[in-house]
Amino acid sequence: MKIVRPKTEPGTGIWGAAGDQTQKQKSGGGDSSGASSSDAGGQKKLAKKGEDLKEEMDNLIDEIEDAGLRVDVLVNNAGVATSGFFQDQPPKTSRAIMQVNMTSLVELTEGLLPGMLERGAGKILNVGSVAGFQAVPGLSLYSATKAF
C-alpha cells in the first residue's frame, strides 16, 4: 500500500497553508470541530459561531486566493451538537448546528473545488458520523445533519 502525503501540511479541516492559517486564527478562540454544548451559555456561543461562520468561510476563501495559495486536500469533518430535547433548543442554536454541519461543507466545497478542477488535482474527503445512520436520543438535529 502506497501512502501519498499531501503536497502541503495538514491544518484544521483544510490541508495546506490555508489550513495552517485557519488553525492560527482559531487557536485563540478554539475550534468549531467537535464542539458540543448542553448549557445555555454554550448554546449562545454556538449560535454566535453559526452566524459568524459564513463570513469566516468567505473571508478564508478570499485570503487563500489573495495569497496565491492552493488547497490540495479539503477535509469536511466539522461537527457540533447540543444534547437534550429538540423542543427545548432555541431556533438560533438549531440554525447554527445546521450551518456548521451541513452548509459549511457545501460552501467550502463550492469555494475550493473550482481551483482543484482547474489544476486537475485535489482531494475532498467528507467525514460523516454513525449518528447519521442511526438516530441518537437527545441528539436529533445532530443525527439529522450528519445524514446530510
N, C-alpha and C positions, 0 to 999 in steps of 0.2 A: 504494500500500500504506500503510495507516494503522498506525503504531506506537503501541500503547497502553502507557503507563507504569503500573506498579503504583501503587496509592494510597499505599503505604508503601515505604520504601527497602529494597533488597536486603540480605540478610545471608548467612549460611552455610547453604545448604540451604533455609532458610525465608526468604521475603522479608517484611519488615515489622520492626516494633520488636522482636519476639521474636527474629528472626534477628540483629539487631544485638546484642542481649543475649547470644545464644549465642556470637557472634563474640568479644565481650569476655571471656566466661568461658573460651573456648578459647584466647585469644591467648597465655596464659602456657604452656599445655601442648601447643600445636599442635592440629591438626585431623585428624579421622579420615578425611576425604575424600582419596582418592588415596594413602593411606598404604601403604607397601609394606615388607616386611621379609623378608630371607632369612637373617639371623643369629639365633642362639639368644637373645640379649638382646632383639632386636627382636620375636621371637616371644612372649617373655614379656610384653613391653609390650602387644602386640596382644591376647593372651589376657586381660590385665587390663582393657584397654579394652572388650572384648566383655562382660565381667562387669559393668562399671560402666555400660554403655550403656543398658540397660533402665531402671535407676534414674534416670539422667540425663534420659532422654526423658520419663519420668513426671513428674519434677520440673519440667522445662521446660514441659510442657503445663499443670501446676498453676500455675506462675508466670505464664504467659500469661493464664490465666483470672483469677487473683487480681489481676493488674494491670489488668484490664479491656481488655487488648489484643486485637487481632484479627489473624489471618493471612490476607492476601489471596492469596498465592501460595506453595504448597509445592513445592519442587523436590527430589525424591528422586534425588540423584546421588552419594551416598556410595559408596565402594568401597574395599576393602582386599584385599591379596593377599600371598601368600608365594610364593616360587619354589622349585622342587625337586620331588623325588618325593613323591607323596601319602603313601606308607607311612612316610616319614621325618618327617612332620609330627605333632607331638603332638595328640591329640584336643582338648585345650583350645584350641589355635590354630584348629583346624577349626571348632569351635563359635563362636569369636569372629568368624571370617570370615563364617559364615552369619548371625550376629546383626547385623553391620553391613550386609551386602549384601542381606539378604532381610527379616529380622524387623523391623529398624528402619523399613524402607519401609512395612510393613503397620501397625505400631504408630503411627507418626506420622500416617499417613493415617487410621486409625481414631480417633485422638485429635483431629484437626483438621477432618476432613470434616463432622462434625455441626454445627459452628459455621458453616461455609460454607453448608451446606444451609439452616440456619435463617435466615441473612441473605439467601439467594438469590443469593449472589455468592461467587466464589472460583475459583481455578485450581489444578490439581495437574498437575505435569509429572514423569513418571517417565523418567529418563535411563538408558539401558542401555549396552551395550558390544558392539562387534563380536565380542568373545570369547564372547558368549552365543550366537552363531550358528555359530561355528567354534571348536572346542576348540583351546587353545594348549598345546603341550608344556611341561610344568613348571608350568602354572597350571591344573590340572584343577579344583580346587574353585572358583577364581575364575570360570572359564568356566561351570561348572555354576550358580553363584549368579547370574551375570549373565543366564542363560537363564530365570531365575525370572520 
